[in-house]
Amino acid sequence: MLLGTKDERNFHLVSLAAIAQIVQEPDFEERWMKAKNKEALRDIVLLGQRKRLQTDRGIINLK
């Protein structure tokens, strides 16, 4: 579940776009399956390659 304030109502879309980019990496599934613990899974998501998106609120790192 993704929650946000009314002024951040598109945050969930940006988050989903970032997740979609990460899971489309060629080696994502292999790295995910080899992860030893929840910290390793977290690192895979947080360190995945994403693009940046320019918005009226600034740059959002879709990394």
N, C-alpha and C positions, 0 to 999 in steps of 0.2 A: 504494500500500500504506500502510495506517495501522497503526502499532505503538504499544503502550502497555503499562504495567505491569499486573499483575493487579488492583491497586486502582483502575485507571482503565479497566476492561474495557468500559465503555459509551461511552468517548470516541469511538470510531468512529461510533456511532449519532448522537451529538451533532454530529460533524463532517459526516456525511452530511445531517443535517437542515439544517444551516447552508448547505451547498452547494445543496441543493434550493431553499431560500428565495431564494438569490441568483440562480440561473438562471431563476427564475420571474418576475423583475422584467420589466416590459413592454419595456424598452429594452436588456435584457442582451445579446441576440444582436447587435444593431446595434453596441453599444459593443465587444463582443468582436471582431467582424469588423473594426472600424476601428482596433483597437489596433496601434500601430506596432512594438512590441517586447515582450519577455517582462516587462519591468518594468511596462508598461502593463497587460498581462494580470493580473499579480499585483495591481496596484492595484484593478482591477475586482473581483476576488474579495475582497480585504481591506477595501475600502471599500463593499461592497455592503450593502444594508439587511437586517438580521437582527433577530430577536426575542431576548429574554433568557429564559433558563430557570432557575428556582430549583431547586436540588438540595440534597441533604444535605451536599454539599461546598461550597456557596455558589452564587453566581450565575454562570451560564455565559452568555456573550454569544453568542447564535446569530446575531447581527447579520445 
